[in-house]
Amino acid sequence: MLKKAGKDIPTKSGTKTNPKCKKEIPGRMLKKASKEIPTTSGTKSQIMMRLEKMVEESDIIHGAIRSVDMDEGVFGIAHSEIIAKEDMQQLFEHEELGIAVIHTYIWYMYDTLMRGTELCNRFNFIAASRINTMFITKNPTSVMNELVNRFMVAGDNTTPSLYFLPFNSGNGGHWLLVAMDLSRLMVYYLDSLPGDWSKYSSMKKTVDAAILKFRSKKNYRNRKDITWVRVQCPQQNNSIDCGFFVLRFMRDIIALNRIDIPKMV
C-alpha cells in the first residue's frame, strides 16, 4: 500500500516515484537508512509523504487502530502495540514521540537490521513501558526485578552485548538512552540535552541494583564497580526532538555494530 500511495507523489524533478524494494545486508544500511529517518528541518521526506497519503485514505483517519504484534525476540517477551491516528500525527506534524512510536520503530530495527543475524546476540531492547520514572517512584523493587528478568532471558551475558533502555522522565517527558553492557559492568548514557544521570538518580540506582542482582543470580564475580559513561552526543535544538534522537542513537550503534560506544559520538 505504501508503494501504491507513493506513485501519486511528485518528486523534486516533477516525475512520479516508483520505489523498488531491495534486501539490504544488516550492519551496512547506515547511509540508506538515514534517508528514511523523519527529518526535523520542516520538510517531509518522500516516504513520509507516502505514509501520510496512505493513512489519509485508510480508516485510521476516522478512528480505527492497528495492532503491531511483536515476538519475544524484540523485548524478551511477546508484546503488542496499538497504533492510532494520534501516533501517526506525531510523525506527520513533527511532535514529541510517544511510547507506541518508540516501540514500533524498535520492532522495525529488529526486523530489518537484526533478525536472523549475529546482531541478535549483541543488541537487546528493554520495553520503555515497563521502566520509567513513574514506575520507579511507585515501586523501585518491582522495576528492578523487571530488569533482572529481562537480563535472564538471554542465554549468555558473559560476552559483550548491549541492552538498550529508552528511558522517559515521566508524564510525556524527556527521552534519553541508557545502554548497558553487563559483561564489562559498563553503562552508557546518551542524552540530547545537557547534563548527566544525576538528574535521574532513582533510575541510576535501580539500574545498578538490577545489574548486581542479575550477576549474583548467575554467580558472576563483580570484579569492579559499575562504570557510567556520559557520551558526548549530538544535541537537540528544540523541545520536541528527544525521541527522534534516541531512535537515531540506537539505529546508528546497531548499524555500526559497536558494543564499545566511544565517549564522543
Secondary structure as GFF3:
##gff-version 3
##sequence-region A 1 265
A	DSSP	alpha_helix	2	6	.	.	.	ID=ss1
A	DSSP	alpha_helix	30	34	.	.	.	ID=ss2
A	DSSP	alpha_helix	46	56	.	.	.	ID=ss3
A	DSSP	three_ten_helix	59	62	.	.	.	ID=ss4
A	DSSP	beta_strand	66	70	.	.	.	ID=ss5
A	DSSP	alpha_helix	72	75	.	.	.	ID=ss6
A	DSSP	beta_strand	79	83	.	.	.	ID=ss7
A	DSSP	alpha_helix	85	92	.	.	.	ID=ss8
A	DSSP	alpha_helix	99	109	.	.	.	ID=ss9
A	DSSP	pi_helix	110	114	.	.	.	ID=ss10
A	DSSP	three_ten_helix	118	121	.	.	.	ID=ss11
A	DSSP	beta_strand	123	125	.	.	.	ID=ss12
A	DSSP	alpha_helix	133	138	.	.	.	ID=ss13
A	DSSP	alpha_helix	140	153	.	.	.	ID=ss14
A	DSSP	beta_strand	162	168	.	.	.	ID=ss15
A	DSSP	beta_strand	175	181	.	.	.	ID=ss16
A	DSSP	beta_strand	186	190	.	.	.	ID=ss17
A	DSSP	three_ten_helix	197	200	.	.	.	ID=ss18
A	DSSP	alpha_helix	201	217	.	.	.	ID=ss19
A	DSSP	beta_strand	227	231	.	.	.	ID=ss20
A	DSSP	alpha_helix	242	256	.	.	.	ID=ss21
###
